[in-house]
Amino acid sequence: MVLLVLALAALAFAGWMSQHRAQSGDLYSGPLLPGLSEQINQVTGLVLRDSQGRQVSIRLNDGFWGIEEKQGYPADAGKLRSALLILADAQVLEVKTSRPDMYSRLGVEDPDTPGADNLVLTIVLPGQERSLIMGKLAMNSGTYVRRNGEPTSLLINQALALQADPIKWLTADLLDLGPDVIQRVDIRHPDGSELVITRKDGDGHDFRIEDLPPGREPQSDFVANGIAGALARLSFQDVRRLRQPDAGTAIQSRFITRKGLVIDLSLQRNEQPWASFAFSLAEGADQTQEALVQDYSQRLAGWEYVLAGPSAEQLGKRMEDLLKPAGS
């Protein structure tokens, strides 16, 4: 009889546990953010704030996605949509701890907690916001998360590698005009000194320095080529609205392509190399270049950029930098 009672009690407990797991599974299974797949085209914003205090706010205004922290500079819509699709596809794999004292092991504690290293992601929809804390990456390439207002942490099947850095959400590419399309470059420094390089011949790949001082020679036959390639794969590290330029301290460069596109670049080399651009057509230019003028002007005019890579160095060259020492 005792054994029968114990067996019945065990069966009852097993039934209760099975029902409890089923109810819990219904609550914590399936999509991480139910309904987001159907709402994805209704999203009007994405905000990320990390435990170091950095924040990026991507907002939809008049049909364009802009970064609030960068004065509305256009966001990379492809990156944004990719992030939203990943979030919409994220599925809950496993229920984890609900104990606040254990949150830090998974990185799902409140980001304001001392020593935290995570971020809060908020998706903005008409009339509602959906937020979650993104914690550590799991060994199986998933991510530990905790949805806003819920004590239970979860393991999902997506590796969420999003950052609260505005620059990471921009298209960092500016121009890609290699030396093969350049015909001439003029660089004028604030002190009035000039450096002019031109293509050696019609179809050649090398450039020469114009108006060499008497008795001076270039360091090599190819030393001017780096300047001609300064606009190839040109990218930036920071951006802001164009400020009133100080023409007296800026280095002015003009690139003219073989088809007559003119790129005027003003470079302020203070603590950082801030550059602004203007575009036009040279006399007799190929009219197919007019569309490029409009496209580049629409994208880049009114902004200034901290140039990345060696381009700023090339744009600051003087003639003396390209010549052999006098008397050598």
N, C-alpha and C positions, 0 to 999 in steps of 0.2 A: 504493500500500500504506500509506503514511504517513497519507494522508487517510482511508483505510478504518479504520485503527486508531484515529485520533482520533475518528471518527464513532461507532465502537463504544463507546469510552470515554465519550463525551458521553451516549450513550443509557443506558449503565449508571449514570452519575452521576445522570441525570434520573430513572431508575427508583428509585434509592436515595432521592433527595430526595422523590419522590412517596410512597414507602412511609413515610418518616420523618414527612412532614407528615400522612399519614393516621393514623399512630399517635399523633402529638401531638394531632391533632384529636379523636381518640377520648378522650384524657385531658382536654383542655381545650375541650370543647364541650358544648352542652346546658345543663341547669340549673346555676346557681351552687352551689346546695346540693341535690344529688340526694336525693330521698326526702322532702324537707321537706313537700311538699304532702300526702303521706300521713300524716306525723307531726304535722301542725299542731295537732291536738286533743290531742296528748300533751305539748305544751310546758308546762313548769312554771316557767319563768323567762326573763327577758330582762335582760341586764346590759350597760350601755354605760359605757365609761371613756374620757375624752378625754385629749389630751396636756397639758391644763391641770390635770389631776388631779381633775376633776369626775367623779362617778359617779352613776348611777341604777340601782337594782336592783329590778326588778319581779318579785314572787314570787307564786305561787298557794298560798294557805293556806285550807283549809276551804272551797274553792269560790269564794274571792274574791281578786281581784288587788290587792295592796297595794304601796306604795312603802316599801322599808326605810329609806331616808334621810329619810323623813317619818313615821317611827314607825308605819308600816303604813297610812297614809291611803289610801283607795281610789284605784286607778288608773283611768284612762279605758279601759275594756275595748275600746271601739270603736277608739281610737287604736292600742292594742296589736295587735288583730287585723288592722287595716289594714296595720301595719308588717310583721307576719308574712306576710301574703298577698303583699305586694310582694316580700319576700325569697324566698318560695316560687316566685314567677313569674319571678324574675330569671334571665336567660339570658346565657351568655358570648358576647360578640361577637368578641373578638379577644384573642390572647395577646400580652402586653407583655413588658417586660424581666424578666430573672431576676438582674440585676446589682445587688447592694446599693448600690453607689455611684450608681446611677441611680434608686433608689426615691423619693428626695425630689422628683424632677420630677413624679411622679404622686401624691405624698402617701401612699405606702404603706410608708414606713419605720416602724420601731418607734415607738409613741407616746412612749416615754421618751427618744427621741433629741432632743438640744437643737435647738430651732427647729421641731420637728414641729408640725403642725396637723391632726390627724386623730383617729380614735377606734377602739377595739376593740369589736366587738359580739359578744356571746356568747349563743347560744340554748341553754337548759338543757332537756335531755330526760332521761327515766329512764335512768340509767346512763351518760349521755354528755353532752358539751358540744360544740357546733359554733361555732367562732369565725372571724372574719375582720376584717381591718383595712380600714376604709372611708377611702379617699383622696379625691382631688379630683374634682369634677364635670368631665366632659368637655364639649367643645363641642357634641356631639350629644345632650346631656341624659343621657348615661350616667354611670357612676361607675367610677373605677379602684379595684380592690380586690385584696387578697391573702389567700388562705385560710390559716388557722393551720397552721404546719408545712410550708408549701410556699414555695419560693423564687420561683415564677413569679407575676408580677402579671397581672391580667386587666382587660379592659374589659367591663362588663356593660351591659345595655340599660335599666336602671332608674336614675333619679336619686334616690339615697338621701340624704335631708335629715334624718337623725335626730340628736338632740342628747342629750348626757349631762347634762341639766338636769331634775331631778325635777319642777319645776313644769310643764314642757312635757308631761308625761305624766298630768297631773291634769285633771279637769273644773273649770275655774276659775270656773264660774258658781255663785253661792250662792242668790240669790233674784231673782225678777222680779215685784215687786208695785208696779205703777205708781200714781201719785196718784189714778187713777180708782177704785181699790178702797179707798183709805184714807179713814177717817172722822175720825180724831183722832191727834195725836202729842203726847206729853209728853216733855220733855227736862229732866232734873234734873242740875245740876252738883254737884261735891263741896262747894262752898261753900253749897249749899242754894238757889241761885237756880234758878228754873224758867222754862220757856218752853212754852206750850201753844198749839197751833194746831188749829182744827177746820174742817170743811167749811162754807162759807158757807150753802149750802142743799142740799136733798136731792139734786138732780141736777146741781148746778153743778160747775165745774171748779176754782174758786178756793177758797183757804183764808184764814181770818182769824186774827189774833193775839188770844188771850183775855187779859182783865185788863190792858188797856193802862194805863200810868201816866197820871195826870191831865195833860192838856195835851200829850200826846205823840201823834205820828202815825206810821204805818208809812211806809217809804220809797216804797212803791207799793202798789197793790191786789193785786199778784201776788208780793210779796216772800216770802210764806210758802210758795209753791208748790214751791220748790226743796227744802224740808225734807220735804214730803209725798212727793216723788219720790225720796228718798234710797235706797229699796230697789228701785228699778227697775233691772233689768239689773245687779244688784250682783255684783261679782266680787272675787277676791282675788289677792294676789301671793305670799303665803306662808302656811303652815299648820303648826300644832304641836298636841300634846296640850294640853288645857286645864290651865293652872296655877291654883293657888289664887289667886283674884282678890283684889285689894286694894280693897274696897268704898269705902274712904275717898278713893281717887284716881280712881275710874272715873266716867265720864259715863254715866248710866242713861237710856236712851230706851225708850219704849213706843209701839208702833204698834198701833192697833186698826182693823181693816178694817170695811167696811160690813156684812159678814156675821158679824162677831164673832170673827174670828181675832186673837189677841193675840201680838205679837212683842216680846219683851223683849230689848234689846240692851245689852250692857255694853261700853264702849269705853275702853280705856287709851291715852291719847295721850302716850306717852313718846317714844322715838326713832322708833317706828313705831306706827301706829294698830291695835293688836290688839283684835279684837272677838270676843265670844262671844254665843251666842243661846240663848233658851229660848222655848218655844211653849206656848200654852194657849188656852182659849176664854173669852170674856167671858160674863157672865150673859145668858141669852136668845139665845145665838149660834145661827146656823143649824147644824143637826147635820151637814150635809154637810161642814163644816169640820173635823170630827174626824179624817177621813182625812188632811187636810193636816197637822194637828198631829203625827200619827204619822209621816208621811213626812218632814217637816222635822226632827223630833226624832231620828229614826233616822239621818239623813244628817249633821246638823250638831252635835247635842249631844255634848259631850265634847271638842270641838275649839275652837281660836281661830284667827282669820284676820287677816292684814294686808290691810285693805280697799284696793281699787284705785279710781282715779278720784276724783271730787270728793265722794264719799259721806261720807268721814270728816270733811271740812270742814263739810258740812251738818249732820252729827250733833253737831258741837261748837258750834253756834250758840247765842248768848245772845239774849235779847230786845233788848238794846241794839244788837246787830248788825243788827237789822231795822228800827230806828226812825230817823226824821229827827233831826238834832242838836237838842238842847233849845234852844228859843227861835227856831228857824228858821221 
